[in-house]
Amino acid sequence: MSDDGGQRAARVFDALGSVYEQAFAHSEAHRRSLKWLLGRLDPGARVLDVGSGTGRPTAETLAGAGHHVLGVDVSPVMVDLASRQVPGAEFRCTDVRELPLEDGSFDAVCVYFSLLQLDRAQQREVLGRLARALRPGGSLVLATVPLDVVEVDAVFMGQPVRVTSFAADALVDVVTGAGLAVLAREDTLFTPDHPDAVAEPHLFLHCGRP
C-alpha cells in the first residue's frame, strides 16, 4: 500500500461515520475483549486506543471505568463524533504511524480492526512500536479479520477499501515477534448490522508484555 493509505482510510470512515458504530454495536466478542482488559488494569490506567472511531464502545467503556484514554484516528469525522460522545477521553486526528510513542508510556493499548488498510510491513512495524510503548506487564488487545490477503480491493458497507491481513496463526507469529505473549484468543463469525454487510471472521488476541 502506498503512503496515501491513511488518506484512503480517512475517506472511508469519514463517509461511514456513526453508521459504523451502529453496525458493530452488537459485537459481544468486542465487549468480552474489553471486559478481559478491564480485569487487568489498575485504577487510573493510561490506555491508547488505536483507530478509536466514534469512541464507542472502547473509549467510552474504558473512560467510564475511570481510566485515562487517548484515542487516535485518521478520520476527522470519527474524531469529532468521539470527542462529542465520550468527553471523558482525549482524541486526536492523526495516523498512528506518525504518533510519537515513548517506550513504556501506556498501561494498555487497544487495536480493534485498525490495521487492515496498512500493508504487512507497516502492520509489523506498528505492532512493534505499540508493544514497546507498553510498560512491562501491560496489555494489548488486537482484533482483525484473519484472512491471508494482500492489497485486495473490496467493498465494506458500501465503501471501497483495500485490505491487507494475516491468517490467524501468522498474526500470532507477528505479535509474538513483537515481544508480546498471547494470553487468550477468541475466533468468531460476525455480521455487521448493515444492509451491505456480509458475515466475516473476527479474531481477538489478548496479549501481555512480559
C-alpha positions as CSV (number, residue, x, y, z in Angstrom):
1,M,0.0,0.0,0.0
2,S,1.3,3.4,-0.8
3,D,1.6,6.2,1.8
4,D,-1.9,7.5,0.8
5,G,-3.4,4.5,2.7
6,G,-4.1,6.7,5.7
7,Q,-6.0,9.2,3.5
8,R,-7.9,6.4,1.8
9,A,-8.9,5.0,5.3
10,A,-9.9,8.5,6.4
11,R,-12.2,8.9,3.4
12,V,-13.9,5.5,4.1
13,F,-14.6,6.2,7.7
14,D,-15.5,9.9,7.1
15,A,-18.2,8.5,4.9
16,L,-19.4,5.8,7.3
17,G,-19.4,8.0,10.5
18,S,-21.9,6.8,13.0
19,V,-23.2,4.1,10.7
20,Y,-20.0,2.1,11.6
21,E,-20.8,2.3,15.3
22,Q,-24.4,1.1,14.7
23,A,-23.2,-1.8,12.5
24,F,-20.8,-3.1,15.1
25,A,-22.7,-2.2,18.3
26,H,-23.9,-5.8,18.9
27,S,-20.5,-7.4,18.8
28,E,-20.4,-9.5,22.0
29,A,-16.8,-10.6,21.3
30,H,-15.7,-6.9,21.4
31,R,-17.4,-6.4,24.8
32,R,-15.9,-9.6,26.1
33,S,-12.5,-8.3,25.0
34,L,-13.0,-5.1,26.8
35,K,-14.1,-7.0,30.0
36,W,-10.9,-9.0,29.8
37,L,-8.8,-5.8,29.5
38,L,-10.7,-4.1,32.4
39,G,-9.9,-7.0,34.6
40,R,-6.2,-6.4,34.1
41,L,-6.0,-2.7,34.6
42,D,-5.1,-0.9,37.8
43,P,-7.2,2.2,38.7
44,G,-6.5,5.2,36.5
45,A,-4.6,3.3,33.9
46,R,-3.3,5.1,30.8
47,V,-4.7,3.5,27.6
48,L,-4.1,4.1,23.9
49,D,-7.0,3.4,21.6
50,V,-5.7,3.0,18.0
51,G,-8.4,3.6,15.4
52,S,-10.7,4.9,18.0
53,G,-13.6,5.5,15.6
54,T,-16.7,7.0,17.2
55,G,-15.4,6.3,20.7
56,R,-17.9,3.6,21.3
57,P,-17.7,1.1,22.8
58,T,-13.9,1.1,23.5
59,A,-13.0,4.6,24.8
60,E,-16.5,5.0,26.4
61,T,-16.1,1.8,28.4
62,L,-12.6,2.5,29.5
63,A,-13.1,6.1,30.4
64,G,-16.3,5.2,32.2
65,A,-14.3,2.9,34.4
66,G,-12.0,5.7,35.4
67,H,-9.1,5.2,33.0
68,H,-7.2,7.8,31.0
69,V,-7.8,7.2,27.3
70,L,-6.1,8.7,24.3
71,G,-7.8,7.8,21.1
72,V,-6.2,8.3,17.7
73,D,-7.9,8.0,14.3
74,V,-7.2,9.2,10.8
75,S,-10.8,10.2,10.2
76,P,-11.7,13.8,11.3
77,V,-15.4,12.9,11.2
78,M,-14.8,10.0,13.6
79,V,-12.6,12.1,15.9
80,D,-15.4,14.8,16.1
81,L,-18.0,12.2,16.9
82,A,-15.9,10.6,19.5
83,S,-15.0,13.9,21.2
84,R,-18.7,14.7,21.5
85,Q,-19.8,11.2,22.5
86,V,-17.0,10.5,25.0
87,P,-16.0,13.8,26.6
88,G,-14.1,11.9,29.3
89,A,-11.4,10.8,26.9
90,E,-8.9,12.6,24.7
91,F,-9.0,12.2,20.9
92,R,-6.5,13.2,18.2
93,C,-6.9,13.1,14.4
94,T,-3.6,11.5,13.4
95,D,-2.1,8.4,11.8
96,V,-0.7,6.0,14.4
97,R,2.4,5.7,12.2
98,E,3.2,9.3,12.9
99,L,2.3,9.4,16.6
100,P,5.3,9.8,18.9
101,L,5.4,6.9,21.3
102,E,7.7,6.7,24.3
103,D,8.7,3.3,25.5
104,G,6.7,2.1,28.4
105,S,4.3,5.0,28.4
106,F,1.0,3.1,28.3
107,D,-0.6,0.5,30.6
108,A,-2.7,-0.9,27.7
109,V,-3.2,-0.5,24.0
110,C,-6.3,-1.3,22.0
111,V,-6.1,-2.1,18.3
112,Y,-9.6,-3.1,17.2
113,F,-9.7,-3.6,13.4
114,S,-7.5,-0.6,12.7
115,L,-4.6,-2.1,10.8
116,L,-6.4,-3.6,7.8
117,Q,-5.6,-0.8,5.4
118,L,-1.8,-0.9,6.2
119,D,0.5,-3.3,4.3
120,R,2.1,-6.2,6.1
121,A,5.4,-4.5,6.7
122,Q,3.6,-1.5,8.2
123,Q,1.4,-3.7,10.4
124,R,4.5,-5.4,11.8
125,E,6.2,-2.0,12.4
126,V,3.2,-0.5,14.1
127,L,2.7,-3.6,16.4
128,G,6.3,-3.5,17.3
129,R,6.1,0.2,18.2
130,L,2.9,-0.4,20.2
131,A,4.5,-3.3,22.1
132,R,7.4,-1.1,23.1
133,A,5.0,1.6,24.2
134,L,3.6,-0.7,26.8
135,R,5.0,-0.8,30.3
136,P,6.3,-4.2,31.4
137,G,3.2,-6.2,32.5
138,G,1.0,-4.1,30.2
139,S,-1.7,-5.4,27.9
140,L,-2.5,-5.2,24.2
141,V,-5.8,-6.2,22.7
142,L,-5.9,-6.7,19.0
143,A,-8.8,-7.6,16.7
144,T,-8.8,-8.2,13.0
145,V,-10.3,-10.1,10.1
146,P,-7.9,-13.1,9.9
147,L,-7.5,-13.6,6.2
148,D,-4.4,-14.4,4.1
149,V,-4.8,-11.4,1.8
150,V,-2.6,-8.7,0.4
151,E,-4.0,-5.4,-1.0
152,V,-7.3,-6.9,-2.1
153,D,-9.9,-4.4,-3.3
154,A,-13.2,-5.0,-1.7
155,V,-16.4,-3.2,-0.7
156,F,-17.0,-2.6,3.1
157,M,-20.5,-1.4,4.0
158,G,-20.8,0.3,0.6
159,Q,-17.4,1.9,0.7
160,P,-14.4,0.8,-1.5
161,V,-11.5,-0.5,0.6
162,R,-8.1,-2.1,0.0
163,V,-7.4,-4.7,2.6
164,T,-4.3,-6.5,3.8
165,S,-4.3,-9.0,6.6
166,F,-2.7,-12.1,8.0
167,A,-4.1,-15.6,8.6
168,A,-4.7,-16.2,12.3
169,D,-1.5,-18.2,13.0
170,A,0.6,-15.8,11.0
171,L,-0.7,-12.9,13.1
172,V,0.1,-14.7,16.3
173,D,3.6,-15.0,14.9
174,V,3.7,-11.2,14.3
175,V,2.5,-10.5,17.8
176,T,5.0,-12.8,19.5
177,G,7.7,-11.5,17.2
178,A,6.9,-8.0,18.6
179,G,7.7,-9.3,22.1
180,L,4.2,-10.0,23.3
181,A,2.7,-13.1,24.8
182,V,-0.8,-14.2,23.6
183,L,-2.7,-14.9,26.8
184,A,-6.1,-15.6,25.3
185,R,-7.8,-15.5,22.0
186,E,-11.3,-15.7,20.5
187,D,-12.3,-16.7,17.0
188,T,-15.8,-15.8,15.9
189,L,-18.0,-15.1,12.9
190,F,-19.7,-11.7,12.9
191,T,-22.2,-10.0,10.6
192,P,-22.3,-6.2,10.9
193,D,-25.8,-4.7,11.2
194,H,-25.8,-3.1,7.7
195,P,-27.7,-4.0,4.5
196,D,-24.5,-4.2,2.5
197,A,-22.5,-6.2,5.1
198,V,-21.6,-9.9,4.9
199,A,-20.5,-12.3,7.6
200,E,-16.8,-12.0,8.3
201,P,-14.4,-14.0,10.6
202,H,-13.1,-12.0,13.6
203,L,-10.0,-12.8,15.6
204,F,-9.4,-11.2,19.1
205,L,-6.0,-11.6,20.6
206,H,-5.4,-10.7,24.2
207,C,-1.7,-10.1,24.8
208,G,0.7,-9.1,27.6
209,R,4.1,-7.6,27.6
210,P,6.3,-9.7,29.9
